[in-house]
């Protein structure tokens, strides 16, 4: 583009000094130059792709990387215009929304995506950026219940039921921790009631996501020392967590848009890790009702899952093949899937920026 415009200017300059060229020739030359510039401008504008992104849950501090990317123009700089950055109602619902085309991208727990793909072979999703290098799944209990190991849930009442991520994947934790065969008394209630019920001792705890449920317990007045957290990853059930997903069809047809969204999210993630306080201030500006102390806890928990020792050494969204295979195998067994997808059907790294741009610090 620059070379063509420069050539036109030189040609116009030559016309000004040549004998026999009048005012009409000058106007014609200017008009041609303007038309030429417009012809170059249109393709540049056409490169900007409008996209919609669905988040996993109500907007919280955990979602700071997306809003940093939006606020600082990283999406637009990467050639995408985010027209919607909306809250969700759980991983499965977000997966459905992306598969249906209501959203172009979604933030979905990788195990949930694997399960969704198995049940919806004609609406395949694929992960293009892994945000949580470790699963947020954990046993979260009232310390008074005495649950110090997964086996201690034997005979206990735990909030949750069929369809919930904790309930449906608990066998992964029990197998990894050597606690197979125990009996858990599941109490199926709305997850908004978990906090109050755990505080009152009506249930011992729940099996769910730390970044959602620990803040919920703090929100109902429990103190940190009154809360027990047993993470899946602490017992060898080390799986990947929240990931950016899209449909395989969208990725194939819009590779530049996928690269752009991934690039912007990567920048937002790095900035959130570098300055969590600034990230929370940005989130507070968009939601004045946000409780900074609760959201700080939530974000701290999320960053523990994002900034793992593996990520510090190898960079964001750098997949360990063994860990990815373990995630696939574990979910296939937990949900009795008819077959296991190949790793390449679950995650692709071809839309990632160079590894140097994904390192938290220079090597």
QUIVEN-V702607 format. One record per residue. RES is the residue in one small letter. SS is DSSP state (2 for helix, 1 for strand, 0 for the rest). PHI is phi in whole degrees, -180 to 180 (NA if undefined). OMEGA is omega as a letter, one per 40 degrees, with the letter a starting at -180 (none if undefined). Layout:
# QUIVEN-V702607
res->RES ss->SS phi->PHI omega->OMEGA
res->RES ss->SS phi->PHI omega->OMEGA
This chain:
# QUIVEN-V702607
res->x ss->0 phi->NA omega->a
res->x ss->2 phi->-63 omega->a
res->x ss->2 phi->-64 omega->a
res->x ss->2 phi->-66 omega->i
res->x ss->2 phi->-65 omega->i
res->x ss->2 phi->-61 omega->i
res->x ss->2 phi->-63 omega->i
res->x ss->2 phi->-63 omega->i
res->x ss->2 phi->-65 omega->i
res->x ss->2 phi->-63 omega->i
res->x ss->2 phi->-64 omega->i
res->x ss->2 phi->-63 omega->a
res->x ss->2 phi->-63 omega->i
res->x ss->2 phi->-65 omega->a
res->x ss->2 phi->-63 omega->a
res->x ss->2 phi->-66 omega->a
res->x ss->2 phi->-106 omega->a
res->x ss->0 phi->-87 omega->i
res->x ss->0 phi->-70 omega->i
res->x ss->0 phi->94 omega->i
res->x ss->0 phi->-95 omega->a
res->x ss->0 phi->-106 omega->a
res->x ss->2 phi->-65 omega->a
res->x ss->2 phi->-62 omega->i
res->x ss->2 phi->-64 omega->i
res->x ss->2 phi->-64 omega->a
res->x ss->2 phi->-64 omega->i
res->x ss->2 phi->-63 omega->i
res->x ss->2 phi->-63 omega->i
res->x ss->2 phi->-65 omega->a
res->x ss->2 phi->-63 omega->i
res->x ss->2 phi->-65 omega->i
res->x ss->2 phi->-64 omega->i
res->x ss->2 phi->-64 omega->i
res->x ss->2 phi->-63 omega->i
res->x ss->2 phi->-64 omega->i
res->x ss->2 phi->-63 omega->i
res->x ss->2 phi->-64 omega->a
res->x ss->2 phi->-62 omega->i
res->x ss->2 phi->-78 omega->a
res->x ss->2 phi->-71 omega->a
res->x ss->2 phi->-60 omega->i
res->x ss->2 phi->-61 omega->a
res->x ss->2 phi->-62 omega->i
res->x ss->2 phi->-68 omega->a
res->x ss->2 phi->-65 omega->a
res->x ss->0 phi->-72 omega->i
res->x ss->0 phi->-75 omega->a
res->x ss->1 phi->-111 omega->i
res->x ss->1 phi->-77 omega->i
res->x ss->1 phi->-136 omega->i
res->x ss->1 phi->-119 omega->a
res->x ss->1 phi->-121 omega->i
res->x ss->1 phi->-105 omega->i
res->x ss->0 phi->-88 omega->a
res->x ss->0 phi->-75 omega->a
res->x ss->0 phi->-153 omega->i
res->x ss->0 phi->-57 omega->a
res->x ss->0 phi->-69 omega->a
res->x ss->0 phi->-139 omega->a
res->x ss->2 phi->-59 omega->i
res->x ss->2 phi->-57 omega->a
res->x ss->2 phi->-88 omega->a
res->x ss->2 phi->-52 omega->a
res->x ss->2 phi->-55 omega->i
res->x ss->2 phi->-69 omega->a
res->x ss->2 phi->-78 omega->i
res->x ss->2 phi->-64 omega->i
res->x ss->2 phi->-61 omega->i
res->x ss->2 phi->-73 omega->a
res->x ss->2 phi->-65 omega->a
res->x ss->0 phi->-92 omega->i
res->x ss->0 phi->78 omega->a
res->x ss->2 phi->-68 omega->i
res->x ss->2 phi->-64 omega->a
res->x ss->2 phi->-64 omega->i
res->x ss->2 phi->-60 omega->a
res->x ss->0 phi->-92 omega->i
res->x ss->0 phi->90 omega->i
res->x ss->1 phi->-128 omega->i
res->x ss->1 phi->-115 omega->a
res->x ss->1 phi->-82 omega->a
res->x ss->1 phi->-89 omega->i
res->x ss->1 phi->-150 omega->i
res->x ss->1 phi->-135 omega->a
res->x ss->1 phi->-109 omega->i
res->x ss->0 phi->-69 omega->i
res->x ss->0 phi->-124 omega->a
res->x ss->0 phi->-129 omega->i
res->x ss->0 phi->107 omega->a
res->x ss->2 phi->-59 omega->a
res->x ss->2 phi->-64 omega->i
res->x ss->2 phi->-64 omega->i
res->x ss->2 phi->-66 omega->i
res->x ss->2 phi->-59 omega->i
res->x ss->2 phi->-62 omega->a
res->x ss->2 phi->-64 omega->i
res->x ss->2 phi->-72 omega->a
res->x ss->2 phi->-62 omega->a
res->x ss->2 phi->-80 omega->a
res->x ss->0 phi->94 omega->i
res->x ss->0 phi->-64 omega->i
res->x ss->0 phi->-130 omega->i
res->x ss->0 phi->-85 omega->a
res->x ss->1 phi->-137 omega->i
res->x ss->1 phi->-145 omega->i
res->x ss->1 phi->-101 omega->a
res->x ss->1 phi->-131 omega->i
res->x ss->1 phi->-64 omega->a
res->x ss->2 phi->-57 omega->i
res->x ss->2 phi->-56 omega->i
res->x ss->2 phi->-66 omega->i
res->x ss->2 phi->-66 omega->i
res->x ss->2 phi->-61 omega->i
res->x ss->2 phi->-65 omega->i
res->x ss->2 phi->-62 omega->a
res->x ss->2 phi->-60 omega->a
res->x ss->2 phi->-64 omega->a
res->x ss->2 phi->-90 omega->a
res->x ss->0 phi->-134 omega->a
res->x ss->0 phi->-62 omega->i
res->x ss->0 phi->-95 omega->a
res->x ss->0 phi->-135 omega->a
res->x ss->0 phi->-70 omega->i
res->x ss->1 phi->-105 omega->i
res->x ss->1 phi->-142 omega->i
res->x ss->1 phi->-81 omega->a
res->x ss->1 phi->-119 omega->i
res->x ss->1 phi->-159 omega->i
res->x ss->1 phi->-97 omega->i
res->x ss->0 phi->-87 omega->a
res->x ss->0 phi->-97 omega->i
res->x ss->0 phi->-72 omega->i
res->x ss->0 phi->-131 omega->i
res->x ss->0 phi->-70 omega->i
res->x ss->0 phi->-85 omega->a
res->x ss->1 phi->-67 omega->a
res->x ss->1 phi->-164 omega->i
res->x ss->1 phi->-83 omega->a
res->x ss->1 phi->-124 omega->a
res->x ss->1 phi->-138 omega->i
res->x ss->1 phi->-72 omega->a
res->x ss->2 phi->-56 omega->a
res->x ss->2 phi->-66 omega->a
res->x ss->2 phi->-76 omega->i
res->x ss->0 phi->74 omega->i
res->x ss->0 phi->-89 omega->a
res->x ss->0 phi->-110 omega->i
res->x ss->0 phi->-151 omega->i
res->x ss->2 phi->-52 omega->a
res->x ss->2 phi->-64 omega->a
res->x ss->2 phi->-74 omega->i
res->x ss->2 phi->-79 omega->a
res->x ss->0 phi->-56 omega->i
res->x ss->0 phi->80 omega->a
res->x ss->0 phi->-87 omega->i
res->x ss->1 phi->-84 omega->i
res->x ss->1 phi->-126 omega->a
res->x ss->1 phi->-70 omega->i
res->x ss->0 phi->142 omega->a
res->x ss->0 phi->-162 omega->a
res->x ss->0 phi->-54 omega->a
res->x ss->0 phi->101 omega->i
res->x ss->0 phi->-81 omega->a
res->x ss->2 phi->-59 omega->a
res->x ss->2 phi->-67 omega->i
res->x ss->2 phi->-58 omega->a
res->x ss->2 phi->-78 omega->a
res->x ss->2 phi->-112 omega->a
res->x ss->2 phi->-59 omega->a
res->x ss->2 phi->-64 omega->i
res->x ss->2 phi->-64 omega->i
res->x ss->2 phi->-67 omega->a
res->x ss->2 phi->-63 omega->i
res->x ss->2 phi->-67 omega->a
res->x ss->2 phi->-66 omega->a
res->x ss->0 phi->-96 omega->i
res->x ss->0 phi->73 omega->a
res->x ss->0 phi->-114 omega->i
res->x ss->0 phi->-62 omega->i
res->x ss->0 phi->97 omega->i
res->x ss->0 phi->-73 omega->a
res->x ss->0 phi->-112 omega->i
res->x ss->0 phi->-110 omega->i
res->x ss->1 phi->-94 omega->a
res->x ss->1 phi->-77 omega->i
res->x ss->1 phi->-114 omega->a
res->x ss->0 phi->-77 omega->i
res->x ss->0 phi->-134 omega->i
res->x ss->0 phi->-63 omega->a
res->x ss->2 phi->-66 omega->i
res->x ss->2 phi->-69 omega->a
res->x ss->2 phi->-97 omega->a
res->x ss->2 phi->-55 omega->a
res->x ss->2 phi->-57 omega->a
res->x ss->2 phi->-64 omega->a
res->x ss->2 phi->-68 omega->i
res->x ss->2 phi->-68 omega->i
res->x ss->2 phi->-62 omega->a
res->x ss->2 phi->-79 omega->i
res->x ss->0 phi->83 omega->i
res->x ss->0 phi->-71 omega->i
res->x ss->0 phi->-135 omega->a
res->x ss->0 phi->-73 omega->a
res->x ss->1 phi->175 omega->i
res->x ss->1 phi->-149 omega->i
res->x ss->1 phi->-122 omega->a
res->x ss->1 phi->-161 omega->a
res->x ss->1 phi->-91 omega->a
res->x ss->2 phi->-60 omega->a
res->x ss->2 phi->-70 omega->i
res->x ss->2 phi->-100 omega->a
res->x ss->2 phi->-91 omega->i
res->x ss->2 phi->-65 omega->i
res->x ss->2 phi->-60 omega->i
res->x ss->2 phi->-64 omega->i
res->x ss->2 phi->-69 omega->i
res->x ss->2 phi->-64 omega->a
res->x ss->2 phi->-67 omega->i
res->x ss->0 phi->-95 omega->i
res->x ss->0 phi->103 omega->i
res->x ss->0 phi->-76 omega->i
res->x ss->0 phi->-93 omega->a
res->x ss->2 phi->-53 omega->a
res->x ss->2 phi->-72 omega->i
res->x ss->2 phi->-92 omega->a
res->x ss->1 phi->-116 omega->i
res->x ss->1 phi->-105 omega->i
res->x ss->1 phi->-127 omega->i
res->x ss->1 phi->-116 omega->a
res->x ss->1 phi->-77 omega->i
res->x ss->2 phi->-53 omega->a
res->x ss->2 phi->-64 omega->i
res->x ss->2 phi->-69 omega->a
res->x ss->2 phi->-116 omega->i
res->x ss->0 phi->90 omega->i
res->x ss->0 phi->-91 omega->a
res->x ss->0 phi->-92 omega->a
res->x ss->0 phi->-120 omega->i
res->x ss->0 phi->-80 omega->a
res->x ss->0 phi->-115 omega->a
res->x ss->1 phi->-62 omega->a
res->x ss->1 phi->-138 omega->i
res->x ss->1 phi->-87 omega->a
res->x ss->1 phi->-124 omega->i
res->x ss->1 phi->-148 omega->i
res->x ss->1 phi->-80 omega->i
res->x ss->2 phi->-62 omega->i
res->x ss->2 phi->-64 omega->i
res->x ss->2 phi->-64 omega->a
res->x ss->2 phi->-62 omega->a
res->x ss->2 phi->-69 omega->a
res->x ss->2 phi->-88 omega->a
res->x ss->0 phi->-134 omega->a
res->x ss->2 phi->-61 omega->a
res->x ss->2 phi->-68 omega->i
res->x ss->2 phi->-65 omega->i
res->x ss->2 phi->-64 omega->i
res->x ss->2 phi->-60 omega->a
res->x ss->2 phi->-65 omega->i
res->x ss->2 phi->-65 omega->i
res->x ss->2 phi->-63 omega->a
res->x ss->2 phi->-61 omega->a
res->x ss->2 phi->-67 omega->i
res->x ss->2 phi->-64 omega->i
res->x ss->2 phi->-61 omega->i
res->x ss->2 phi->-65 omega->i
res->x ss->2 phi->-63 omega->i
res->x ss->2 phi->-66 omega->i
res->x ss->2 phi->-62 omega->a
res->x ss->2 phi->-70 omega->i
res->x ss->2 phi->-64 omega->i
res->x ss->2 phi->-65 omega->a
res->x ss->2 phi->-68 omega->a
res->x ss->0 phi->-145 omega->a
res->x ss->2 phi->-59 omega->a
res->x ss->2 phi->-63 omega->i
res->x ss->2 phi->-65 omega->i
res->x ss->2 phi->-63 omega->i
res->x ss->2 phi->-69 omega->i
res->x ss->2 phi->-62 omega->i
res->x ss->2 phi->-63 omega->i
res->x ss->2 phi->-67 omega->i
res->x ss->2 phi->-66 omega->i
res->x ss->2 phi->-64 omega->a
res->x ss->2 phi->-86 omega->i
res->x ss->0 phi->-144 omega->a
res->x ss->0 phi->-64 omega->a
res->x ss->0 phi->-84 omega->a
res->x ss->0 phi->-66 omega->i
res->x ss->0 phi->-90 omega->a
res->x ss->2 phi->-60 omega->a
res->x ss->2 phi->-65 omega->i
res->x ss->2 phi->-68 omega->a
res->x ss->2 phi->-70 omega->i
res->x ss->2 phi->-64 omega->i
res->x ss->2 phi->-61 omega->a
res->x ss->2 phi->-62 omega->a
res->x ss->2 phi->-68 omega->i
res->x ss->2 phi->-59 omega->i
res->x ss->2 phi->-65 omega->i
res->x ss->2 phi->-65 omega->a
res->x ss->2 phi->-71 omega->i
res->x ss->2 phi->-62 omega->a
res->x ss->2 phi->-82 omega->a
res->x ss->2 phi->-90 omega->a
res->x ss->0 phi->-96 omega->i
res->x ss->0 phi->-86 omega->i
res->x ss->2 phi->-56 omega->i
res->x ss->2 phi->-62 omega->a
res->x ss->2 phi->-66 omega->i
res->x ss->2 phi->-61 omega->a
res->x ss->2 phi->-87 omega->a
res->x ss->2 phi->-114 omega->i
res->x ss->0 phi->102 omega->i
res->x ss->0 phi->-63 omega->i
res->x ss->0 phi->56 omega->i
res->x ss->0 phi->-98 omega->a
res->x ss->0 phi->-86 omega->i
res->x ss->0 phi->-91 omega->a
res->x ss->2 phi->-54 omega->a
res->x ss->2 phi->-66 omega->a
res->x ss->2 phi->-69 omega->i
res->x ss->2 phi->-64 omega->i
res->x ss->2 phi->-65 omega->i
res->x ss->2 phi->-62 omega->i
res->x ss->2 phi->-61 omega->a
res->x ss->2 phi->-63 omega->a
res->x ss->2 phi->-62 omega->a
res->x ss->2 phi->-66 omega->a
res->x ss->2 phi->-71 omega->i
res->x ss->2 phi->-60 omega->i
res->x ss->2 phi->-75 omega->a
res->x ss->2 phi->-63 omega->a
res->x ss->0 phi->-103 omega->i
res->x ss->0 phi->53 omega->a
res->x ss->0 phi->-69 omega->a
res->x ss->0 phi->-66 omega->i
res->x ss->0 phi->-155 omega->i
res->x ss->0 phi->-100 omega->i
res->x ss->0 phi->-74 omega->i
res->x ss->0 phi->-71 omega->i
res->x ss->2 phi->-52 omega->a
res->x ss->2 phi->-67 omega->i
res->x ss->2 phi->-87 omega->a
res->x ss->2 phi->-103 omega->a
res->x ss->1 phi->-143 omega->i
res->x ss->0 phi->-131 omega->i
res->x ss->0 phi->-105 omega->a
res->x ss->0 phi->-75 omega->i
res->x ss->0 phi->-102 omega->a
res->x ss->0 phi->-75 omega->i
res->x ss->0 phi->-70 omega->a
res->x ss->0 phi->-54 omega->a
res->x ss->2 phi->-59 omega->i
res->x ss->2 phi->-60 omega->i
res->x ss->2 phi->-81 omega->i
res->x ss->2 phi->-104 omega->i
res->x ss->0 phi->-79 omega->i
res->x ss->0 phi->-75 omega->i
res->x ss->0 phi->-138 omega->i
res->x ss->0 phi->-69 omega->i
res->x ss->0 phi->-73 omega->none
